[in-house]
Amino acid sequence: MAEFCVLLARKTSSAFWRLLPVGPGGSRVLVRPSSKAAEQCSSGNFCHDNDNREDQRHSVTNVRTLEMQASKLEEQVQDLTEKYKKALADCDTVRKKTQKFVEDAKLFGIQSFCRDLVEVADLLERTAVEFEGEEGVSLRLNEIQSCLQGVFTKHGLEKMTPVGGQYDPYDHEIVCHVPAEGVQPGIVAVVRLDGYKLHGRTIRHALVGTALHTQEQ
């Protein structure tokens, strides 16, 4: 019985040494694990701690990534909002300009026609002066002039009355000077050709003569 135990011990020892890693020189190396690490790993605490720390790192990384993405999205939203507001403002400006253009087209679309029509008014005035002594003709011409002026007023066309007023280069054109008698220099004294405005816009300048001081001899 003693011999059997000795033989069994030898075989067990031989099998154990065959399981050990081979070191330099062909000798078997006995690796002894750390007792603390072995205890932690055997109990599962050490492995669980590593997993928890790894999860925490991943969580922090994910949170930072999400924060960066959220910040970029906020910047994009702000940028798009500003572009949207600018586009709205541009559209509103274009709409107002278009509306103003349409309104001006309605008001001043007859501007060229009015320029031609005021020449007819000039002709009627000259004719009325020529036939001023003939009562019947003069009355008829006055009726025509009155009717024409009514048409002018209906469509916003009005004759200027610059005599006695200050010279305005936007409304008047000086064609002569007259001696200043009881008026200040630069005041419109005579009108050679009537000027007209269409809805406040000058379509024909008045040809005027302004007062001017004469030099004493």
Protein Blocks (a to p, Z undefined) as FASTA:
>chain_A
ZZmmmmmmmmmmmmmmmmpccdehhiacdddddfklmmmmmnommmmmmmmmmmmmmmmm
mmmmmmmmmmmmmmmmmmmmmmmmmmmmmmmmmmmmmmmmmmmmmmmmmmmmmmmmmmmm
mmmmmmmmmmmmpmklmmmmmmmmmmmmmmmmmnopacddfehpacdfklpccfbdcdde
hiaehiafbdfbdcddeehiafbdcddddddddddZZ
